Protein backbone atom coordinates (compact mmCIF):
# COMPACT_ATOMS: atom_id res chain seq x y z
CA UNK A 1 0.00 0.00 0.00
CA UNK A 2 2.35 2.67 -1.28
CA UNK A 3 0.75 6.03 -1.94
CA UNK A 4 1.57 7.26 -5.41
CA UNK A 5 2.91 10.80 -5.51
CA UNK A 6 0.52 13.24 -7.10
CA UNK A 7 2.20 14.69 -10.18
CA UNK A 8 0.61 17.80 -11.62
CA UNK A 9 0.17 17.68 -15.40
CA UNK A 10 2.42 20.73 -15.71
CA UNK A 11 5.44 19.17 -13.91
CA UNK A 12 7.65 17.58 -16.56
CA UNK A 13 10.72 18.32 -14.46
CA UNK A 14 9.49 15.83 -11.86
CA UNK A 15 9.27 13.10 -14.48
CA UNK A 16 12.77 13.96 -15.69
CA UNK A 17 14.14 13.79 -12.15
CA UNK A 18 12.48 10.42 -11.52
CA UNK A 19 13.97 9.10 -14.75
CA UNK A 20 17.41 10.43 -13.83
CA UNK A 21 17.54 9.61 -10.10
CA UNK A 22 14.77 7.08 -9.53
CA UNK A 23 11.69 7.58 -7.38
CA UNK A 24 13.48 8.95 -4.34
CA UNK A 25 10.24 9.76 -2.52
CA UNK A 26 9.01 6.17 -2.66
CA UNK A 27 12.43 4.81 -1.73
CA UNK A 28 12.68 7.14 1.26
CA UNK A 29 9.18 6.16 2.44
CA UNK A 30 10.12 2.48 2.22
CA UNK A 31 13.37 3.11 4.11
CA UNK A 32 11.47 5.03 6.80
CA UNK A 33 8.96 2.19 7.21
CA UNK A 34 11.75 -0.38 7.46
CA UNK A 35 13.60 1.74 10.01
CA UNK A 36 10.43 2.21 12.03
CA UNK A 37 9.78 -1.55 12.05
CA UNK A 38 13.38 -2.28 13.04
CA UNK A 39 13.24 0.28 15.85
CA UNK A 40 9.94 -1.13 17.11
CA UNK A 41 11.45 -4.61 17.19
CA UNK A 42 14.61 -3.37 18.94
CA UNK A 43 12.58 -1.53 21.56
CA UNK A 44 10.15 -4.41 22.17
CA UNK A 45 10.93 -5.63 25.65
CA UNK A 46 7.89 -7.90 25.94
CA UNK A 47 9.95 -11.11 25.64
CA UNK A 48 12.23 -10.02 28.47
CA UNK A 49 9.28 -9.06 30.64
CA UNK A 50 7.64 -12.43 30.00
CA UNK A 51 10.87 -14.26 30.86
CA UNK A 52 11.25 -12.24 34.07
CA UNK A 53 7.65 -12.97 35.02
CA UNK A 54 8.22 -16.70 34.44
CA UNK A 55 11.29 -16.61 36.70
CA UNK A 56 9.28 -14.96 39.47
CA UNK A 57 6.70 -17.77 39.44
N, C-alpha and C positions, 0 to 999 in steps of 0.2 A: 504494500500500500504506500507507494511513493507518490507524493503530490507532484504533478507536472508543473514546472514553472510557467506562469502566464507570460506569453511573449506577444507584445503589441504588434499589430500588423506593420507598423512603421518602424520596426527595430531590426533592420538587417545587420547592424553591427553585432547584435547579440548572437545571431546565427553564425556570423563569421568567427566570433570568439569561441563559440562552442566547437566549431569545426577545427579551429587552430589549437585550442587548449583542452578540449573535452568538456563535459558537463560538470564543471567544478562545483556548482551548487548541489547537484545530486550526490556527488562524491563526498562533499563535506557533510551533508545530512547523514549519509550512511556511516561515515566515520564517527560522527557525533553519537548516533544510536549505538554503535558498537562500543564506544568508550563508555557510554552511560550503562550499558548492560554489564560490561566488565567491572565498572566501579560498583554497581549494585551487588554483583557476585562477591567482590573483594570485601565489601562492607557488611555482608550477610553473616551475622554471628549466630544465627539460629542453631546451626549444628553444634557449636561449642556450648551454647546454653543447654541444649538437649542433653549433651554428654555430661555436663556438670550436674544437671538435675538427676540423671541416672546414677551418678556416683553418690549423690546425697541420699538416695533411697536405700 
